[in-house]
Amino acid sequence: MIETKAALAAVKEIDEAVEVLGKAVARLKGQPDTAALKLAEALDEIGKTWQVIDQAITRFLGLGFDAEELTKGSQVLLGIEGGALLVSVQQGRGHCHVIRNIFDKYLDRWFQRVFKGDELARIRNVFYGLGYADLDVFNYMEHVAQQLQVEANAALDSIAHGKLAEARVRILSLRSDLSPLRLSLSHSLVHLYALKGEFITIAGTA
């Protein structure tokens, strides 16, 4: 079993932040600024980590549906077992600091020009949350990556002993745990990149 409840809650937290930004788009379009391009970059930093996890889960689960593909896909398992996914998630922590720097250097002055009072506080809170997401969001994603490492190791042990069926059963048994997270990540990516596109457009009109 892979515990994903906390990771799912983390994705929801990011989605709620994106929703707040989405509601602010119309106002920001009214006073465009080239800082919008930096905001697009900030959203992209989150999207990069979401993509890495989503793709790793999808490829991992995909190996369970075909014994021949499982053997061919042992490089996928070796990569996860060796910590490639965990390293990518840990790099995501650095993305949080990039977001915080972008906010401090480029975005806050734009937001102060467009918003006042509670609206400004709400937008700032979004970026304080994103800028410190390494305190919770990426901790939870790291935990998922660590659990996948354990499972990849177990699957490789089975393959090494010629027990392909056992490896397939083990991988497929994790589908019910991992599929909701994969779907949540995919859904979140759609919103992240749609909003990213909005801010790229705003930057072009500034």
Secondary structure as UniProt FT lines:
FT   HELIX           5..30
FT   HELIX           35..62
FT   HELIX           63..65
FT   HELIX           67..72
FT   HELIX           74..81
FT   TURN            82..83
FT   HELIX           84..102
FT   HELIX           103..107
FT   HELIX           108..114
FT   HELIX           117..131
FT   HELIX           133..135
FT   HELIX           137..160
FT   TURN            161..162
FT   HELIX           164..173
FT   HELIX           175..205
//
